[in-house]
């Protein structure tokens, strides 16, 4: 569902379920009262069916189901367009219910609408993002964020950390792990192109003049990766790597930190980009945008990224079922 005060309920209501029905049986985890409000406001003729539990063998193709993950959370006085403890609790309840359904193998994949870190932390829970929280719920895996669209794939060495902490976090070991995970993604996706690696510093350090993280950590990691058969090039200055003439030569770009990869990716693929988490025992994809407080519940939100995330989740689930029948 995402944060109920944001655009999550709206994009759920607006998604083109009739096309999506052909390849999956979708179930929305969220608050029934707020989702019914959203469907009534943005798609009044569409029917959703309430599902009491996931043990039913009577799920029908062509039906959109709803599981109420927040029956005890009353949202009658929810202030739309603003993060609150109430919206944060409802968000977290939905994430927990969907994640547990994946862990218990009651569903094949999960797709997350946007939530607010601020709202969830108002509940007293330490929450730096879906990626980290879901990983911990699964048993603390070495997860990795990947953003994908038809024109590029961007992996992240680090995600939601303060910039001042990066020089201590970027290590040879961590960069090597991210290269290994990114390469596995490319191989599984039948993408036969190299990984372009960003430098951490401006101009990729300019041979130590602007920083030495490249020579100390990034380059040694790339040398180790090449010994394992991983194709990678760089490190390159990030300010020119994302232009079309350069990015088209690579299967993926590995960014050192969140905004280094996120800003160019969203400028190029905002409406149809997908955020997915690699390295987990479950399949999780997500939209590539936030809660949209400024347009929440106004009928202005686009469901395109959500639809792309659902399609990628279906593709990954099918591939997983083929490799693990």
LUMLO-46859 format. One record per atom (N, C-alpha, C, O): residue in one letter; x negated, y negated, z. Coordinates in pm, whole numbers, plus 50000, padded with zeros to 5 digits. Example, Ala and Ser with C-alpha at 12.3 -4.5 7.8 and 13.67 -1.06 7.14 Angstrom:
! residues 2
A486815056950780
A487705045050780
A486805033050780
A485765033250846
S487155022550708
S486335010650714
S487104999750787
S486594988650804
END
This chain:
! residues 325
X499195012150000
X500005000050000
X499164987450000
X499514977549937
X498024987850072
X497254975650091
X497824967350203
X498704971950275
X497334955050218
X497864946250322
X499284941950283
X499464936550174
X500274944150369
X501644940850332
X501904925950314
X502884922150249
X501044917550370
X501204903050353
X500544897950227
X500714886350189
X499764906750160
X499074903050037
X499814908049914
X501034909949917
X499074910049805
X499704913849679
X499854928949660
X500384933449559
X499394936849759
X499474951349747
X500864956749718
X501044964149622
X501874953149798
X503224958049770
X503734953849632
X504424961549565
X503404941649590
X503864936749460
X503264944749345
X503994948649253
X501964947349348
X501354954649237
X501804969249237
X501864975549132
X502124974649355
X502694988149360
X504054988349290
X504374997749217
X504834978049313
X506154977349251
X506064975249101
X506884980549025
X505074967549057
X504974963848915
X504264974248828
X504374973648706
X503554983648888
X502784993448810
X503685000948712
X504855003548740
X503115004448597
X503885011348493
X503955026348525
X503265034448465
X504805029548622
X504885043448669
X505385052848561
X505005064548559
X506235048148472
X506765056948368
X505645063048282
X505735074648242
X504595055248255
X503455060548181
X502575069248270
X502035079348225
X502445065448396
X501565072748488
X502165086248527
X501435095448562
X503485087348522
X504165099748560
X503685111848479
X503745123148527
X503225109448357
X502885120748270
X501705128848322
X501565140548288
X500865122648404
X499645129548450
X499545131348601
X498575137248649
X500515126348676
X500405127948821
X501775126948887
X502735122248827
X501835131249012
X502995128749098
X502525118749201
X501785122349293
X502935106149190
X502425095749278
X503195094749410
X504415096249414
X502445092149517
X503015090349650
X502415077649709
X501195076649720
X503245068149747
X502755055949810
X502775057749962
X503815061250019
X501645055450026
X501565055650172
X501655041150220
X500855032650180
X502645038350304
X502785024550350
X503985023050440
X504465032750498
X504455010750452
X505605007850535
X506855007450448
X506924999650353
X507835015650479
X509005017050392
X509795004150379
X510255000850270
X509954996650488
X510774984550481
X510124974050392
X510814967450314
X508794972450403
X508134961950323
X508054966150177
X508154957750088
X507864979150151
X507804983850013
X509164982949945
X509254979849826
X510204985750019
X511544984249964
X511844969649931
X512504966549831
X511344960550015
X511474946249986
X510774942849855
X511314935549772
X509564948349838
X508784945349718
X509464950549593
X509544943449492
X509954962749598
X510634968349480
X511924960749451
X512274958449335
X512634956849556
X513864949149535
X513564935649472
X514334930749389
X512434929549511
X512074916349460
X511514916849319
X511824908249237
X510684926949289
X509934926849164
X510354937749064
X509984937148946
X511124947849112
X511564958349021
X512824964949075
X512814976749109
X513884957349083
X515084961949155
X515754974349098
X516444981449171
X515574977148971
X516244988748911
X515485001748929
X516005012448897
X514245001048980
X513395013048990
X513685020149122
X513795013749227
X513795033249117
X514115041249236
X512875048049293
X512085053949220
X512715047049424
X511665054449493
X512325063849593
X513365060649650
X511695075349613
X512295085649699
X511455087449825
X510245089449818
X512095086549939
X511405088050067
X511025102650089
X511825111650068
X509775104650133
X509255118150157
X508895119350305
X508115111450357
X509465129150371
X509235130650516
X507825135850545
X507185131350639
X507345145450464
X506015151050486
X505475156350354
X506175156850253
X504205160350357
X503545165050235
X503545180150223
X502845185750139
X504315186850306
X504365201350300
X505455206450207
X505645218450190
X506175197150148
X507275201150061
X506745206649929
X505805201249871
X507365217349882
X507035223049752
X508015218449644
X508045223849534
X508795208349679
X509845203849588
X509525190649520
X510425183949470
X508245186849517
X507855174449450
X508125175549301
X507765185549238
X508755165449246
X509175165949107
X508365156149022
X508125144749062
X507965160748904
X507325151948807
X508325141048767
X509515143648751
X507815128948753
X508695118048712
X509355110948828
X510275102948808
X508905113648950
X509475107249069
X508365099949145
X507265105249162
X508655087849191
X507725080349275
X508155082149420
X509265078649458
X507265087649501
X507575090549640
X506955080249735
X505985073449701
X507535079349852
X507035070349957
X506935078050088
X507895084450131
X505775077150151
X505605082450287
X505425070650380
X504535062250359
X506245069850483
X506165058650577
X505035061450676
X505145070050764
X503955053950661
X502795055650750
X502875046350870
X502025046950958
X503885037650874
X503965027350979
X505355026551040
X505855015551063
X505995037651066
X507355037251117
X507465029351248
X508495023251276
X506385029451327
X506425022551456
X505955008051445
X506025000551543
X505475004051329
X505024990251309
X506144982151246
X506464984251129
X506734973151321
X507834965051274
X507304952751200
X506554944751256
X507714951351075
X507214940350993
X508284930050962
X508164922450866
X509334929751044
X510434920351019
X509974905851024
X510504897350953
X508984903151108
X508524889351124
X507144887051061
X506424877951099
X506804895550964
X505524894150896
X505464880950820
X506394877550746
X504394873450839
X504204860950765
X503414863950639
X502214866750645
X504064863450527
X503434867050401
X502434856350358
X502654844350377
X501324861050300
X500294852050253
X499234848650356
X498354840450330
X499294855050474
X498324852250579
X497914865250648
X498754873850673
X496624866750680
X496184878650754
X496624877850899
X496594867150959
X497034889050955
X497474889351094
X497194902951154
X496894912451082
X497294903951286
X497134916851352
X498194926651302
X497924938551286
X499394921651278
X500494929951231
X500194935751093
X500374947751071
X499754927351001
X499464932250865
X498234941350867
X498164950950790
X497274938250955
X496084946550966
X496394960451017
X495834970250968
X497294961451115
X497664974551169
X498394982951065
X498144994951052
X499304976450990
X500024983650885
X499074988550776
X499224999650726
X498094980250740
X497094984050640
X496314996250686
X496155005950611
X495834995550810
X494995006350863
X495775019350875
X495235030150847
X497025018450917
X497865030550927
X497975037550791
X497895049750782
X498155029550685
X498315035250551
X497015041550502
X497015052450444
X495885034750527
X494575040150488
X494325053450559
X493895063150498
X494595053650689
X494355065750768
X495205077350717
X494705088450701
X496475074750693
X497375085450648
X496955091050513
X496955103150493
X496585082250420
X496185086850286
X494855094250291
X494685104450225
X493905088950369
X492605095550381
X492745109550440
X492155119050390
X493545110650545
X493745123750608
X494435133450513
X494135145450515
X495335128450431
X495995137150333
X494995142650232
X495115154050188
X494005134450196
X492935139150107
X492045149350175
X491735159750119
X491645146150298
X490765155350373
X491435168950390
X490775179350380
X492735168850416
X493495181250436
X493905187750305
X494575198150304
X493495181750193
X493755186850058
X495245188050027
X495675196949953
X496015178850083
X497445178250053
X497695169649930
X498745170749866
X496745161049896
X496785153249772
X495415154549706
X494435158349771
X495345151549578
X494105153449502
X493195141349500
X491995142649477
X493745129349524
X492945117149520
X493725105949586
X494945106849603
X493005095449624
X493675083749681
X493225071149608
X492075070149563
X494155061649596
X493875048849533
X494275038049633
X495385038149685
X493365028749660
X493645018649762
X493925005049701
X493175000249616
X495014998949746
X495294984949714
X494504976349813
X494004981549912
X494374963149788
X493464955049870
X493944952750012
X495134951050038
X492994952850104
X493264949750245
X492374938250289
X491454934150217
X492644933150407
X491874922050464
X491044927050581
X491584932350678
X489734925450571
X488854929250682
X489204921150806
X489224926450917
X489484908350786
X489844899550898
X491094904650969
X491134905251092
X492124908350892
X493374912850952
X493174925851030
X493694927251141
X492434935250973
X492234948051041
X491394946251167
X491654952851268
X490404937451163
X489584935351283
X490364928151393
X489964928451509
X491484921751358
X492344915751460
X493004926451547
X493494923551656
X493014938951498
X493584950051575
X492584955651675
X492934964251756
X491344950751671
X490314955651761
X489454966551701
X488604972251769
X489664969651573
X488904979951503
X487754973451426
X487974963551355
X486544978751439
X485414973951357
X485614978951215
X485654991051191
X485734969651121
X486074973450984
X485364964350886
X485694952550874
X484384969850815
X483654961950716
X484054965450574
X483454960650478
X485064973950560
X485534977250426
X486044991350417
X485695000050496
X486904993550315
X487415006950286
X486285017150276
X486335027850338
X485255013550197
X484195022950164
X483585029050289
X483475041250302
X483185020350382
X482515024950503
X483475032350597
X483115042450656
X484705027050608
X485675033250699
X486065047150652
X486115056550732
X486335048550523
X486735061550469
X485605071650483
X485835083350514
X484375067150459
X483215076050474
X483125081450616
X482915093350637
X483295072550713
X483225076750853
X484355086450887
X484155096150960
X485535083750833
X486695092550858
X486455106450801
X486915116450856
X485705106950690
X485405119850626
X484275127350696
X484035139050666
X483575120650788
X482465127050858
X481135120450836
X480095126750854
X481155107450797
X479945099450778
X479055104950667
X478045111450692
X479445102250545
X478675106050427
X477865094150379
X478135082750416
X476865096950296
X476065086350237
X476785081150112
X476405084249999
X477825073450137
X478695068950028
X478045057449950
X477115050949997
X478575055249831
X478055044649744
X479205038549666
X480075045649615
X479205025349656
X480225018249579
X479805017249433
X478665013849401
X480765020249345
X480545018749201
X481745011249143
X482895014749171
X481475001049063
X482524993848991
X482444997648844
X481364997448785
X483595001148786
X483595005848648
X484684999248565
X485764996148615
X484374997348438
X485364992948340
X484954998748206
X483985006248198
X485674995248104
X485335000447971
X484014995047919
X483415000947830
X483554983647975
X482344977547919
X481104979148006
X479994977447956
X481254982348135
X480054984348216
X480374991648347
X481514991748393
X479314997648405
X479355003848537
X478304997048623
X477154995448581
X478704993148743
X477764986448834
X477764993848967
X478794994749034
X476584999049006
X476435005549135
X475784995949234
X475124986349194
X475984998449363
X475484989549468
X474574997149563
X474955007649615
X473384991949586
X472494997849686
X473044995049825
X473035003849911
X473524982749849
X474164979149975
X475524972949942
X475764968949828
X476394972250041
X477724966550015
X477984954850109
X477524943750084
X478724957150217
X479174946050301
X478204943550415
X478464947050530
X477074937250382
X476074933650482
X475684919050461
X475804913650351
X475224912650567
X474794898650559
X473514897650476
X472654906450482
X473394886950399
X472224885250312
X470914885150391
X469894890250344
X470954879550511
X469714878750591
X469184892550629
X468014893850664
X470044902850623
X469634916350663
X469064924550548
X468474935050570
X469244919750425
X468854927850308
X467404932250307
X467134943950280
X466434923250335
X465024927750327
X464694939350419
X463754946850393
X465454940950527
X465174952050619
X465944964650581
X465594975650624
X466994963150500
X467824974550461
X467334980950332
X467404993150317
X466844972750237
X466384977950108
X465074985650129
X464024979550150
X465144998750124
X463955007150142
X463795016250020
X464725018049942
X462605021850006
X462335031249897
X463305043049903
X463825047449801
X463535048150024
X464425059650041
X465855056349998
X466495064249928
X466345044550039
X467725040850006
X467885038549856
X468865043149797
X466955031649795
X467045029049651
X467005042249574
X467735043949477
X466145051449616
X466075064549550
X467415071949560
X467875077749462
X468035071749678
X469335078349696
X470375072449602
X471175079749541
X470365059249590
X471355052749504
X471085055849356
X472025057149278
X469855056949319
X469525060949182
X469985075249155
X470525078149048
X469785084049251
X470215097949234
X471735098949220
X472235106249135
X472455091549304
X473915091949299
X474445085849170
X475385091049110
X473845074749127
X474265068349002
X473995077348883
X474825078248793
X472845083948882
X472515092948772
X473475104748766
X473885108848657
X473845110148882
X474825121148885
X476155116548825
X476795123948751
X476565104348858
X477795098848803
X477705097948651
X478655101548581
X476575093148599
X476415092048454
X476425105748387
X477025107448281
X475755115448448
X475715128948391
X477115135048391
X477535140848291
X477835133648504
X479185139148514
X480135132348417
X481125138248374
X479835119848382
X480685112148292
X480245113248146
X480805106848058
X479225121648122
X478695123547986
X478195110447924
X478365108047805
X477585102148008
X476995089647962
X475485091547955
X474825092748058
X474955091847835
X473535094947817
X472725082247797
X472085080447693
X472755073547896
X471985061247891
X471285058948024
X471695064348127
X470245050848023
X469445048248142
X470175039048240
X471165032548207
X469645038648362
X470095029348465
X469195017048461
X467965018448464
X469765005148454
X469004992748466
X469044988348611
X470114987348670
X467884985848669
X467794982648811
X467514967748829
X466604962248768
X468314961348914
X468104947248946
X466994945749050
X466804954549135
X466284934749043
X465384931149152
X466184925049266
X467324920849246
X465604924549383
X466264918249496
X466094903149491
X467034895649519
X464914898749455
X464574884449458
X464824877749323
X464944884549221
X464894864349322
X464984857249194
X463824861249102
X462694862749148
X464104863048974
X463094866948874
X462464880348910
X461334883248870
X463204888748985
X462694901749030
X461364900449102
X460484908949090
X461224889549177
X460034887449259
X458894880549187
X457994875349252
X458904880449056
X457854874348973
X456454878449020
X455614870249054
X456274891849021
X454974897749058
X454514893449197
X453324890849218
X455444892649291
X455094889649429
X455134875149466
X455044871749584
X455274866349369
X455294851949400
X456554848349479
X456504839749567
X457684854949447
X458954851549510
X459464862649603
X460644863049637
X458584871449643
X458974882449730
X458344895449686
X458034897349568
X458154904549781
X457454917049748
X458294929649764
X457764940649757
X459614928049784
X460474939949798
X460454948649673
X460584960849682
X460304942349558
X460244949949433
X459054959449432
X459194971349403
X457854954049463
X456644962349458
X456554972149574
X455984982949560
X457114968449689
X457024977049808
X458044988349809
X457754999349854
X459254985549760
X460334995149777
X461014999349647
X461225011249623
X461344989649562
X462164992849445
X461375000549339
X461835010849291
X460204995649303
X459395002249200
X458955016249243
X459065025549163
X458465018149368
X458125031849410
X459315041349404
X459155053049370
X460525036449438
X461715044849431
X462005048849287
X462385060249260
X461835039549195
X462075042449054
X461065052549001
X461405061148920
X459815051649046
X458795061149003
X459135075249053
X458945085048981
X459635076149177
X460055089149229
X461235094549151
X461295106449121
X462185085749117
X463365089849043
X462995095348906
X463555105448861
X462065088948839
X461645093448706
X461045107448712
X461205115348619
X460345110548821
X459765123848838
X460845134448848
X460605146148819
X462065130248890
X463185139448901
X464005140148771
X465025146948764
X463545132948670
X464245133048544
X465305122248529
X466075122348433
X465335112948623
X466305101948619
X465775090848529
X464655086048548
X466565086848433
X466165076048343
X466535062648405
X467715059848428
X465535054448432
X465795041248491
X464745031348444
X463605035048419
X465155018848433
X464265008148385
X464424995848473
X465484993548531
X463344987948480
X463364975948561
X462224976148663
X461224982948642
X462374968648773
X463494960048807
X463534947248722
X462494941448689
X464754943148689
X464964931548604
X465584919948683
X466254922348784
X465364907648639
X466074896248700
X467574897748676
X468014900048563
X468354896448781
X469794898748769
X470504887748692
X471604889848641
X469884875948683
X470604864848618
X470714866248467
X471504859248404
X469924875348408
X470034877448263
X470424891748225
X470734894448109
X470414900748321
X470644914848291
X472074917748245
X472314927248171
X473034909648289
X474434912548261
X474944906848129
X476094909148093
X474104899548057
X474564894647927
X474694906547831
X473984916447845
X475594905447736
X475974916947653
X474804923447580
X474714935747574
X473914915447527
X472814921047448
X471904929947531
X471214938547477
X471894927947664
X471054936347751
X471854947547816
X471424959047816
X473024944247872
X473774954447947
X474234965947859
X474374977147907
X474474963347729
X475004973847641
X473994985147620
X474364995747570
X472744983047656
X471714993147638
X471655003247753
X470855012647750
X472505001247856
X472395009447976
X473745015748013
X474805010147987
X473655027448074
X474865034048121
X475405027848248
X476605028048273
X474505022448329
X474905015948454
X473845005948495
X472675007048458
X474274996048572
X473354986448633
X473404988748783
X474484989648841
X472244989748845
X472174991648990
X471824978249056
X470714973249041
X472794972449127
X472604959749196
X472114962349339
X472444972549399
X471354953049391
X470814954749526
X471804950949635
X471734956249746
X472734941749604
X473694937549707
X475024933849643
X475134932749521
X476024932049726
X477414930949685
X477654920449577
X478124923749469
X477344907949606
X477684897349511
X476774897249388
X477164892049283
X475594902749400
X474704903349283
X475364911149169
X475234907449053
X476064921749203
X476774929549102
X478234925649089
X478804926548980
X478844921349199
X480274918649199
X480684906449120
X481714906649053
X479894895849126
X480264883649055
X480294885848903
X481314883048840
X479204890748843
X479274892948698
X480294903548658
X480944902348554
X480434914048740
X481404924448704
X482814918748698
X483554921248603
X483184911048798
X484544905748803
X484784895048696
X485904893448648
X483754887948660
X483914878348551
X484164885348418
X484874880148332
X483584897248402
X483724904648277
X484914914048275
X485454916848168
X485334919048392
X486324929948394
X487374928348503
X487864938348556
X487724916148538
X488564914148656
X489914921248648
X490344927448745
X490584920548534
X491934926048523
X491994941148513
X493014947148544
X490894947448470
X490944961848447
X489794969448509
X489534981048473
X489084963048602
X487984969848669
X488474979148779
X489564977348834
X487654989048810
X487984998848913
X486815000149010
X485655000748969
X487125000349137
X486135002749242
X486295017249287
X487375021149331
X485235025249276
X485355038849327
X484155042349413
X483065036849396
X484385051449506
X483375055049604
X482745068349568
X483425078549562
X481435068249544
X480705080449511
X480105086549638
X479865079549736
X479885099449634
X479215106149744
X480115111349854
X479615116849953
X481435109849840
X482365114849941
X482905128649902
X482835132349785
X483425136149997
X484035149049963
X485435147449906
X486045157249862
X485965135249906
X487285132549849
X487135122449736
X486105115949722
X488195121149654
X488195111349545
X488935098949592
X490085099649634
X488255087749583
X488875074949620
X488495064249519
X487315061749495
X489505058049460
X489285046649373
X490085034949428
X490925036549517
X489815023049374
X490475011149426
X490535000349320
X489845000849219
X491374990449346
X491374978549262
X490074970949283
X489364973449381
X489754961749191
X488504954249204
X488744939949251
X487904931249231
X489904937549315
X490224923949360
X490704924149504
X490874934749564
X490904912349559
X491314911049698
X492804909649719
X493594912849630
X493174904949837
X494574904549878
X495384893549811
X496614893949814
X494724883749751
X495444873249679
X496414865449765
X497574863549729
X495924860849881
X496824853649973
X497554842049905
X498724839549932
X496864835149816
X497444823149756
X498594826149659
X499374817149627
X498694838649613
X499784841949519
X500664853149572
X501524858349500
X500454857049698
X501184868449753
X502694866349751
X503194855749791
X503404876549704
X504864876849703
X505474865749617
X506594861349644
X504754861349516
X505254850949427
X505534856149286
X505944848349199
X505324868849262
X505564874549130
X504454871849030
X504644873748910
X503294867349078
X502204863548988
X501114874148976
X500254873048889
X501124884149061
X500024893949066
X500114903848951
X501204908248914
X498964907448896
X498894917248787
X498584931148841
X497724932648928
X499284941448792
X499024955248836
X497974962448752
X497744974348771
X497334955348658
X496444962248563
X495284969448630
X494974980848594
X494644963048728
X493524969648796
X494004981848873
X493324992148876
X495164980848936
X495724992449007
X495995003848910
X495685015348940
X496565000748794
X496835011248695
X495535017648647
X495475029848630
X494495009548626
X493195015048585
X492615023948694
X492035034348665
X492775019848820
X492255027848932
X492995041148943
X492385051448972
X494295041048918
X495075053448922
X494635062848809
X494475074848830
X494445057248690
X494015065448576
X492645071548602
X492415083248569
X491715063748661
X490395069348690
X490495080148796
X489805090348787
X491335078148897
X491515088349001
X492025101348940
X491585112148979
X492955100248846
X493475112248779
X492385119248699
X492265131448702
X491575111448629
X490485117148548
X489495124548637
X489085135748607
X489105118148749
X488145124248841
X488735136748906
X488025146548927
X490025136348938
X490665148049000
X490715159848904
X490505171248943
X491005156948778
X491025167748678
X489635173748660
X489485185948653
X488615165048653
X487245169748636
X486825178348756
X486145188448739
X487225174248875
X486885181748995
X487565195448996
X486975205449038
X488815195948950
X489535208648947
X488935218348846
X488975230548864
X488375212748738
X487725221148637
X486415226848688
X486095238548665
X485635218348760
X484335222948811
X484465231448936
X483585239548967
X485605229549011
X485845237649131
X487235243849125
X488115240049202
X487445253549034
X488785259149015
X489275266349140
X490385271649142
END
